[in-house]
């Protein structure tokens, strides 16, 4: 028996996702309109927990 947990979309909008889980902090929502587009918007412009 195997189990799998995936956090792909959550990691895009929360680059510090493990820390957010650890602190039970709010999870930032992703913006699907920026998926698979050129440039950094939607990939590298989400705030880290310490920046909020």
C-alpha positions in Angstrom: 0.0 0.0 0.0 1.4 3.4 -1.0 0.3 6.9 -0.1 1.1 10.1 -1.8 0.7 13.7 -0.8 1.3 16.5 -3.4 1.7 20.2 -2.7 2.6 21.5 -6.2 0.3 24.5 -6.5 0.8 25.4 -2.9 4.5 25.5 -3.3 4.2 27.9 -6.2 2.3 30.5 -4.1 4.1 29.6 -0.9 7.9 29.2 -1.4 8.2 28.7 2.4 5.4 26.2 2.6 7.0 23.9 5.2 7.6 26.8 7.6 3.9 27.9 7.1 2.8 24.4 8.0 5.1 24.4 11.0 3.7 27.7 12.3 0.2 27.0 11.3 0.3 30.3 9.3 -2.0 31.4 6.5 -1.5 29.9 3.1 -1.3 32.3 0.2 -3.7 31.6 -2.7 -2.3 30.9 -6.2 -3.3 32.8 -9.3 -4.0 30.3 -12.0 -4.1 33.0 -14.7 -0.3 33.3 -14.3 0.4 29.5 -14.7 2.4 28.6 -17.8 3.1 32.2 -18.8 6.5 33.8 -19.5 8.2 35.9 -17.0 8.4 35.9 -13.2 4.8 36.9 -12.3 3.1 34.1 -10.6 6.4 32.1 -10.1 8.8 34.2 -8.1 6.8 37.2 -6.9 4.9 35.6 -4.0 5.8 37.0 -0.6 7.6 34.9 2.0 6.1 34.6 5.4 8.7 37.1 6.9 7.7 39.7 4.3 4.0 39.7 5.2 
